Amino acid sequence: FFFQTMELVKHSGSCHCGAVRFEVWSSPDLHVFHCCSICTKKQNHHFIVPKDNFKLLQGKENLTTYTFNTRAAKHTFCKTCGVQSFYTPRSNPDGYVAPHCLDPGSVRSVTVERFCGEKWEESMEAHKTIRDM
């Protein structure tokens, strides 16, 4: 049998004020999605990691959550500085997203792919990459 192994590295990150800190195990080569809808207004890109590869280190009490529309996505952000350093996406409810708040030094490259969140259902049906993450 042939098994493809992905190199995983530990990325650390935080919100702006540092009250919320996390770590995530992922490839050093990030596959990032540029979406529209709320993410455009926040200038947020996302990469998806499985829940088991994400660990909140501190700040649980400093988090609050915003939801809208289907309420499937959980937009989690710091109560102090307002930064969303990770969230649970509708496309992958068992995954977390956190590229813009990673500390420098662990990311080798970033590939950006477009995903149309304004036409979410159509995009999910057509988009093989995000469904397989």
C-alpha positions in Angstrom: 0.0 0.0 0.0 1.1 3.5 -0.7 0.5 6.1 2.0 1.1 9.7 1.4 2.5 11.4 4.5 2.3 15.1 5.1 5.0 16.9 7.0 3.3 18.5 10.0 4.8 21.4 12.1 3.5 23.1 15.1 2.3 26.7 14.4 1.6 28.9 17.4 -0.7 32.0 17.2 -2.7 34.5 19.1 -5.1 37.4 19.0 -3.7 40.9 18.9 -3.6 41.5 22.7 -2.3 38.0 23.4 -5.2 37.0 25.7 -6.1 34.1 23.4 -3.2 31.8 22.4 -3.4 28.5 20.4 -1.3 26.0 18.6 -2.1 24.0 15.5 -0.4 21.2 13.7 -0.4 21.5 10.0 1.8 21.5 7.0 4.4 24.3 6.7 2.9 24.9 3.3 -0.6 26.4 3.9 -3.5 25.9 1.5 -5.5 29.1 2.2 -9.0 30.0 0.9 -10.0 33.5 0.0 -13.8 33.7 0.5 -16.4 36.4 0.1 -19.2 37.3 2.4 -18.3 38.1 6.1 -14.6 37.0 5.5 -14.2 39.8 2.9 -15.4 42.4 5.4 -12.9 41.1 8.0 -10.1 40.6 5.4 -9.9 37.0 6.7 -8.4 34.1 4.7 -8.7 30.6 6.1 -7.0 27.3 6.2 -8.6 24.3 7.6 -7.1 21.9 10.2 -8.9 19.0 11.9 -10.1 19.6 15.4 -7.6 17.1 16.8 -4.7 19.3 15.4 -5.9 22.4 17.2 -5.3 23.2 20.9 -6.5 26.3 22.7 -3.6 27.2 25.1 -5.2 30.1 27.0 -8.0 32.6 26.9 -11.2 30.4 26.7 -12.9 32.8 29.1 -11.9 35.8 26.8 -13.7 34.3 23.8 -17.1 35.2 22.4 -18.9 33.8 19.4 -20.8 35.4 16.5 -23.1 33.3 14.2 -25.5 34.3 11.4 -27.6 32.7 8.6 -27.5 28.9 9.2 -25.6 29.4 12.5 -23.3 26.5 11.5 -20.1 28.6 11.4 -18.9 29.7 14.8 -17.0 33.0 14.4 -15.0 33.1 17.7 -13.1 36.3 18.7 -11.4 37.9 21.6 -13.5 40.1 23.8 -10.6 42.4 24.5 -9.1 43.2 21.1 -11.9 41.9 18.8 -9.5 39.7 16.7 -10.8 36.5 15.3 -7.7 34.3 15.6 -9.6 31.1 14.7 -13.2 29.9 14.0 -15.2 26.8 13.2 -16.2 27.0 9.5 -19.5 25.9 8.0 -17.7 23.9 5.3 -15.7 21.8 7.9 -17.5 22.0 11.2 -15.0 19.7 12.8 -12.1 22.0 11.7 -10.5 25.2 12.7 -9.2 28.1 10.7 -6.3 30.4 11.7 -3.8 31.6 9.2 -3.7 35.4 9.8 -2.8 35.1 13.5 0.0 32.6 13.3 3.3 33.7 14.8 6.1 34.1 12.3 8.6 31.4 11.6 6.7 28.2 10.9 5.0 28.9 7.6 7.1 28.0 4.5 4.6 28.9 1.8 1.0 29.9 1.2 -1.2 28.9 -1.7 -4.4 31.0 -2.0 -7.5 29.6 -3.6 -10.8 31.4 -4.2 -14.1 30.1 -2.7 -17.4 32.0 -3.2 -19.1 32.2 0.2 -22.0 34.3 -1.2 -23.1 31.3 -3.3 -22.1 28.8 -0.5 -24.2 25.7 -1.6 -23.0 25.9 -5.2 -19.4 26.5 -4.2 -19.4 23.5 -1.8 -20.9 21.2 -4.5 -18.3 22.3 -7.1 -15.3 22.7 -4.9 -13.5 19.4 -4.4 -10.5 20.7 -2.4 -12.4 22.2 0.5 -14.7 19.2 0.9 -11.7 16.9 1.3 -10.0 18.8 4.1 
